[in-house]
């Protein structure tokens, strides 16, 4: 099975290279075609048509092999494991109110912000690879999906569940369609793992509500953004400058967690699992952790995992040249959201998922920072 998976990957990569090379060849042919006389043009035209025919014959079977393959292997969420809530707790009531408010805002925002496609099946999310354009759409999508699937009372929201679902599905499809893996421009930038992770979560929760085309686009972009980190050199702060790499490493886990959870039989899943653990261990690492040989996390000691550190020895995180509490709370928002994702997939969470969370939490809720005086930054 492993040999077959490697072979499939090699074939797929080979056809990627062939396609890229073919495009360059045809560009050169067209430039040459424009420079020759009429008789030669007819001869060259026939040869180009013949070459295209050969490529179609060769490529179509391969495309048919991969078309639908990723989506058909997705492990969907078994919602039957979750029964009705008999007695709502205070926390559940409060979180439902929060979700209701957020869903109401997201629904109105989407209607005002983005236009629908001519077929009305997707929002025309701005075709700009920028945080302030794409992140609101993916954040709204995952928030709406959570509200829909947990069946928050529509009366609390003021919008029907059908309308919320339509809004979420159109956001998901619109954002997925503009990703690089689907022929667009979005992706493979510093924050795209976060956007792709949110988009993957939203689609996965609403899997039975989205069409086959959207499913395939979601699978492609989740796999694409995860593959970027195979062989990745995880960055460290190491006490230099005012920009810790803690939250960046943490949010990069989000899409890879999603890939492992929803595509557990993908050929690259073992490499994905390895990089998840590396990012999670290194995201909020202390300098003293580099010398620790126990305990083991996902089979390795901190000393084996770490080659640097990303937070201060008192548990504070430096970003934007200040001690930044918002970046300290990113721990829970980013990599620790994997607790939910792996649970929904029926998988155990990696042991590294909450590495040093206790240190940061204690700093947030207990430590007193005297100001003035203070030591820069």
N, C-alpha and C positions, 0 to 999 in steps of 0.2 A: 504493500500500500504506500509506504514511504517513497519507494522508487517511482511509483506511478505519479505521486503528487509532485515529485521533483521534475519528472518528465513533462507533466502538464505545465508547470511553471516555466520550464525552459522553452517549451514550444510557444507559450504565450508571449514571453519576452522576445523570442526570435521574430515573431510576427510583428511585434511593436517596432523592432529595428527595421524589418523589411518595409513596413508602411512608411516609416520616416524616410528611409532611403529612396523609396519609390516616389514620394512627393518631391524630393529634391531633383530626382532624375526628370520627372515630368516638367518641372519648372525650367530646367535647362533645355529640354526638348521644345517647349513652347517658345522660348527665346530664339532658338535656332530656327524653328519653323517660320517665325516672322521675318527671317532674313533671307530665305531661299525663294527660288522662282516657283511659278505655278505648277509645273510638271513634278518638280521635286516635292512640293507641298502635298500633292495627291499621293505620292509614294509613301511619304513619311506618315501621312494621316492613316493610311491602311495599316502600317506597322504599329502605330499607337493604338488603334482599335484592337488589333490582334493581341498586343501586350495587355491591354485592359481586360480583354476577355479571359486571358490566362489568369490574371490576378483575381478576377471574380470567381473563376472556377476553384482556384486554390483557397481563397480567403473565406468564401461563404460557408463551406463545411465547418471551418474552425469557428467562425462566428456563431454558427448554430449550436456548436458544442457548448460554448460559454454563455450564450443567451439564455437567461433564466436560471443558470446553474447556481449562482450565488444566492439568489432569493429562495430557490427551492431547498437550499440546505440550511436556511435560517432556523434556529431554535426559537420558536415563539414562546411567549409567556403563558403559562398555565394559570389562568385567572381563577379556575375552579378551586385552587388551593386556599383561596381567601373567602371565607364566609362572611355573612352580614355582621355588622357591629351591633351587639346586643345592647350595650350601654355605653354611649359615647363619653369619653373622658373630657375634662376641661381642655386638655391640649388639642384633642381632635376637633372640638367645637371651635377653638380659636384658630387653628390652622385652616379649617374649612372657610372661616370668614376671610382670612388672609387670601386664600386661593380664590375665593369669590370676587374679592375686590380686584385682584390682579387679572383675573380672567375678563372681567367687565372692561377694564382699561385696555387689555390687549386686543379684545374684539373691536372696540371702537377705534383704537390706534390703527389696526390693520386696515380697516375700512377707509380711513382718512389718508393713510400713508401710501399704500400701494394700489396700483390699478390691477384689475384682473385681465387675464389673457382673453383673446377673442373667443376661445372655447369655454371660458369661465371655470377652467379646471385648476388654475394656479394663480398665485399672485405674482406680478411682475416685480420681483425683488430687484432693487437697483443692481446693475451689472458693474459693481465697483468692489474691488478686493480691499475693503476698508472696514475696520472695526465698527465705526459708527453707522454703517449702512447695513451690514449683514448680521451683526450680533443682536440687534433688537429683534430681528425676524426669527432667529433661531431660539432666542430666549422666550419670546412670546409663544412659539410653537411648543416648546417643552412644557411651559407653564400651563397652556391650554390643555395639552394632552393629559397632564397629571390631574387637572381639574375634572376633565371628562371621565377618565377611567376610574377615578375614586368617587364618582357620582355625587359631586357637590350639588346641593339642591339648586336647581335653576332659578327658583324664586329669590334666593339669596343673591344671585348674579344679575337677574333681570334680563337674561338672554336664554333662549331655549338651548337644550343640549344639541339639537340638530344644527342650529346656527353656529354654535361654538365649534362643533366638529368640522363643519364646512370651512370655517376660518382657519382652523389648525391644519387641515389637509391641504388647503391652497397655499399656506405658508411653507409647509414641508416640501411640496412639489416645486414651488417656485424657487426656493433656496437651493434645492438639490439640483435642479436643471442647469444652474449657472456654475456648477463646480467643474474644475478642470477634468475630472474623470468622466464627466458627461458632456464634454465638448465646450465648456464655458471657461471663465477666467478666474473664478473663485478658488482659493485653496493654496496649500503649500506656502503659507506665510506664518509669521510668528504666533498668531493667535488662532489660526484656523483649526487646530486640534480641539479647541474649546467649542468653536461653532459647530464643527462636525460631530463632536460628542453630544452636544445638545440636540442636534438634528437627528442623529441616530437614536437617541433616547425617545424623542417625540414620535418618530415613525414606528419604532418597536412597540411602544405602548398602544399605538393605534393601528397595528399591522393589519387587522381585518377591515379597517376603514380606508386604506389606501390602495390604489390600483397597482397592477403588476409592473407597469412602467416605473412608477415611483419607487416600488420596492427594489427594483434593480438599480436605480440611480442611487438610492441610499446605501445599498450594499457596496457598490463600486466606490463611492466617496469615503465610506468608513474604512474599507480595506486600503484605499489609496493613502489616506492620511495616516494610517497605522504603519504601512510599509515604509513611509518616509523615515521612521525612527529605527529601522533595522540597521544596526551598525552605528547608531548615533553616538556622538561624543557628548555626554551629559555635562552641561556647564555648571560651574561653581562660582560663588561670590568670593570666598576665601578672604573676607575682610577688606577687600579692595573696592573703593568707590561706593556710590550710593544706590546701587541697583542689585539687590539680591536676586538670584535666579530661582528662589524658592517657589513662588506661585506659578512661574512659567513651567517649571518641571512638573508641578502638580497638575496644572490644567492639561498638559500634554498627555497625561494618563487617561483622560476622560474618553477620548475616541478609541484608544487601544483597549481599554476595559470593555467598551461597547462592542468592539470587534470580537473579542474573545467570548463574550457572553452570548452574542447572537449568531456567531459563525464558528462554533467550537471545532468543526471539522475542516476548517480552512487549512491549506498546506502550510501557512506561515504562523499558525497559532502558537507553536512552541516559542518561536522568536518573539512574538508579541508578548507572551507571558514573561519572558526574560526582561524585556525592556520596561514593562510595567513595573517590575520589582526594582530595577535600577533607578527609574525615575522616582518612585515612591520613597526609596531609601535615601536618595540624594537630595530630594526636594527640601526637607527641613532638617538637615544633618547639622550636628554640632562639631566643633573642632575636636573635642575629646572623643567623639564617637570613632574617629579614625584609628584609634588604638585599641578599641574594644574587640575582644575575641569571642565574647559571649554576651547575650544569648544568640542563637541562630535565627535568622529571619529568611524564610523561604530557602533554607538549606545553606545559607552563608552567614558569616559573622559580619557585623558592621565594618570591621577592618578589611574584610574581603570585598565588601560592596563599595566602600568609599575611597575616593582619591582627593577629597576636598570637603568643604562645608558651605552651608548657605544661610545659617542664622547665627546670631550672637550667642555667646556663652550663657547669657541670662535668659535666652528664649525669645528675645525680641528680633523682629525682622526689619531690615533697613530697605526702604524703597523710596524713590523720588527724593533721595538725600535726607530722609527723616526716618525716625522710628514710626512705622506705619501700621496701626492696628488693623486697618482694613485688609492688608496683605497677610496678616496673621490669621484672620478668620477665613481666608481663602482655602485653608487646609480642609475645612469641613465642606465647603462648596465644591471643591474640585475633586481631589483624589478620594476623599472619604465618602463621596457620593457613590463610589464603587460598592460600598456595603449593600446599598439598595439594588444596584445593577446585577451583581453576582447572586444576590438572594432571589431576584426575579427569575434568573436563569437556572436556579437550583444548584448553584456552584458554591464551593467554599471561597471566601475572600482570601487574597494573599495575606500572609502574616505581616508584610511590610506596609500595608495600607494605612495604618495609623501610627507609623513610626515617629516618635517624639511628639505626638499630639498632646500627651500629658504635660510635657514641658511648656509648650506654647499656651495651652489652656491655663496653666497655673500662672504664667506671666500675665495673661490677659485679665484674670479675675482677682489675683492676689497681690502681685508685685506693685509696690508704690514707687512712682517715679517723681522724685522731688524736682520741682521747677519753679523758680530758680533755687539753687544753682543747677547747672546741667553740663554734661560733657557732650560736645558735638559728635555726631550730628544730632 
